Amino acid sequence: MAYSSITGKAGTAVETDGGALRCGMIDMPTFDGSIPAYFAAPENSGRVPVVLVIQEIFGLHEHIQDVCRRLAKQGYMAVAVELYHRQGDPASYTDAPTLIKEVVAKVPDEQVMADLDASMKWAAEQGADTSRLGVTGFCWGGRLTWLYAAHNPGCKAAVAWYGRLVSGHGPLQVRNPIDVCGDLHAPVLGLYGAQDASIPLDGVKRMEAALAEGNAAAKASEFVVYPDSGHAFFADYRPTYVQADAVDAWQRMLDWFKRHM
C-alpha cells in the first residue's frame, strides 16, 4: 500500500519480513459484506493467542501491517481491519485535518466494534485461540482499544497507545474511555507521551482517577507516561518517532499480554 504525503516513510521505519509467517491481505466477512484486512501468524502455528490491531487515523497502511508481523514473530495471530472502508480511502488525503473531517469523524464506534468482533470470529475460524484475546491500537485506535476492552467480555488484555481519553473525533463518537471505566472486561495498559499536545496530562490524570473508582479491570489498569515523548512516539515511519521509548513501550506491551493472556 502506498503512503500518502501525510504518512511518508522515514529513514527510521522498521521493516519486518514475512519469513516463517503466514501473512497478507484478506477479505474479512463482517455484518454488511466484506472489508479489507491484514493478518499475520506463525507459519506452523496451532491455537495461538490473538491480538486485534487497531489502526491510526491514517488507515491500514504498511506500518500497521508491520506491527502485525512483529506480533506474529512473538507467537500471536495479529489481525488488523481497514476500519474506514465504508467512509473513504485515507491514502487519498494529503493533510490530517481534512482526513479527520471527511472520513474519520464519520466512522461510528458501533461499526468499529462490529468489525473487530468479525475479525475475532475470523481468527477463531482459522484455528486461533480467541479465549486468549488481546487488543492494541494507536492514536485513533488507542481510544478504541479502551472501548473494545469494555465491549467484548472475551477480551483478556488491552494496550492503548496515545489514544484520546475524554473526547473523540466527531459527533458520532459519544462515549469515551473515561466513560467506560466501570465496564472494562480487561485491564488496559496506557502508553502515552507527556509532550503530547493533543492529549494533555490533565486528561491522563482524570482517567487515572476514574479508573481508581472503576471495576476490578479498571483498578488493574496502568499508565506509563514517557516524559520526553509526544504523540505517535512509536510511529517509526514519522518524525515523531522516539526509538528508546518505542522499544521500551513495545516490551511493556508484550509483557502485559503475557501476564494477562
ABEGO torsion letter per residue (X at the ends): XBBBAAABBBAABBBBBABGBBBEBBBBBBAAEBBBBBBBBBAABBBBBBBBBBBBAAEBBAAAAAAAAAAAAAGBBBBBBBAAAAAEBAAABABAAAAAAAAAAABBAAAAAAAAAAAAAAAAAAGBBAABBBBBBBEAAAAAAAAAAAABAABABBBBBGBBAABBAEAABABBAAAAAAABABBBBBBBBAABAABBAAAAAAAAAAAAABBAAAAABBBBBBAABBBGAABAABAABBAAAAAAAAAAAAAAAAAAX
